[in-house]
Amino acid sequence: MTTVPDEHAGCGHGLVPMPRAAVRRPVRGYATGKEDYLARLHKIEGQVRGLHKMIEADTWCPDVVTQVAAATRALQEVAVGLLNDHLQHCVLAAARSSHADGQTALTEVAGTIRQVMRL
């Protein structure tokens, strides 16, 4: 037997026991491109390690900044891809499910976009 969060888990409530067969992970919009996202993130990790080495080596500031910008753009591309996948899969499915679910999904994605734009 395993435990999964109940519907109030985000409010500080505990976990409820569920039989293992009942535990299902939701399919995310990026599921079909998961390996691509993981490969991109692995590459970005390498870029960040490279930045660390550049700072340790006292590399010329403009070169470091250029590499920071490249890593930032790479992360932004991942974010845009994930957001696109979310819109194409999750939001579209919610809208097809019901008007209320569609409105909730759109409100959620608008909040995500608002948060990203504050960067």
Secondary structure as the mmCIF struct_conf table of DSSP 4:
data_model
#
loop_
_struct_conf.conf_type_id
_struct_conf.id
_struct_conf.beg_label_comp_id
_struct_conf.beg_label_asym_id
_struct_conf.beg_label_seq_id
_struct_conf.end_label_comp_id
_struct_conf.end_label_asym_id
_struct_conf.end_label_seq_id
STRN STRN1 THR A 2 PRO A 5
TURN_TY1_P TURN_TY1_P1 GLU A 7 HIS A 8
HELX_RH_3T_P HELX_RH_3T_P1 ALA A 9 CYS A 11
TURN_TY1_P TURN_TY1_P2 GLY A 12 GLY A 12
STRN STRN2 LEU A 15 MET A 18
HELX_RH_3T_P HELX_RH_3T_P2 ARG A 20 ALA A 22
HELX_LH_PP_P HELX_LH_PP_P1 ARG A 25 ARG A 28
TURN_TY1_P TURN_TY1_P3 GLY A 29 TYR A 30
HELX_RH_3T_P HELX_RH_3T_P3 ALA A 31 GLY A 33
HELX_RH_AL_P HELX_RH_AL_P1 LYS A 34 GLU A 56
TURN_TY1_P TURN_TY1_P4 ALA A 57 ASP A 58
HELX_RH_AL_P HELX_RH_AL_P2 CYS A 61 HIS A 86
HELX_RH_PI_P HELX_RH_PI_P1 LEU A 87 VAL A 91
HELX_RH_AL_P HELX_RH_AL_P3 LEU A 92 SER A 97
HELX_RH_AL_P HELX_RH_AL_P4 HIS A 99 MET A 117
TURN_TY1_P TURN_TY1_P5 ARG A 118 ARG A 118
#
